[in-house]
Amino acid sequence: IVCNNPHQMRVFGVENVSSPSRSVLNVYVARATGWAGLLWLAVRAAFRTLDSARNFEAFTVEEVTIHTRRHTARVSIDGEVTDLPTPLQYRVRRGGLRVVEPLS
């Protein structure tokens, strides 16, 4: 998972190992192998305990390139699933999107 959205971090239960800053990307890597390991990580995500899983890593970067063995990768972008050519390149674009937040 690559994101810098605090809401997504809370949903996956990784806010304790994440940076809430929009100036960096939070990268989450599942080191589980096989379906059983991935299923266990999904269960931990449901109970918001991913941050303490041994086979789960979290780090922050300004940009990251993800290489795969395949020519395309299935990616979820704001909830929409699409196939993108690899390698996948993510970076923070400062000032790329202006968001207006209502005063509370």
N, C-alpha and C positions, 0 to 999 in steps of 0.2 A: 504494500500500500504506500502510495506517495500522496501526501496532502499537507495543507497548512490551514485547515479548517478546524477550529476548536470544537465545533459540534461533532464532527466525525471522530475526533479523538475521544470525546466522552462516550459516543455510541460504542466504540470498540474497547472502552475501558483502558485506554493507554495515556490518559492525560497526565499521569504521574511521571512518565518517561518522555513527554513531548514538550516542545517549545511552543507556547501560544503565539509567538511572534509570526506575523505574516511575512517577515523578511527572510525566513528560511523555510525549507521543505522538511517535513518530518517523513522519514523513510522507515517502514516497518518490514522486517524480513522474517518469514517463517522458515525455520531450518528443519522442520519436520519432513520426514520422508514417508511416502505412502499415504493411503487414505486414512488409516487409523490415526496417524499423527496429525494430519490436517483436521480430521473430525474433532480430535481432542482440543486443538487450538480454537476451533469454532465454538466448542462448549465453553472454553475459558473466556472467549470474547463475549458470549452471551451472559456470563456471570461477572464480566468486567474484571477479570484477573489475569489478563494477558501480560501485564507489565511484570509479573513475577515468574513467567514461564521460562524454563531453561532453554527451550528451542525457539525462542523468539528474541529478535534483536530490534532495537530502535536507535536511530541516530538522526542528527540534523545536518543538512548541507544546503548550499546555495544552488547547486545544480547536481544532477546525477544522470548517467547514461546506463540504461539497462539492456544488456545483450542477451539474446535467447538463441536457441538452436534453430528456431523456426523463422521463416521470412515475415510472418505477421504474428501479432499478439492480440488476444481478446482483452480489451481494456474498458473499464467503466469510467465514464466522464460525466460527473454530475448525475449519476443514476442511469445514464444511457449506455448500453453496451455496444461497442463497435470494434472492428478489427483495424489495427494500425500497423504500418510497416515497422520493422525493427531495424536497428536498435531504437528503443524509446528514449527520448531526451526530454528531461524535465529541468526547468530553471525558473527562478523567481524573476518576474518582470516588474521592476519598481515603477509604480505609476501606470501600470498596464490596464488597470481597471479602477475606476473611482466608485466607491460604495458610499451611499448616504445612509447613516444610521440614525434612527429617530432618538431624540432625547428622552431619557426616562424620568 
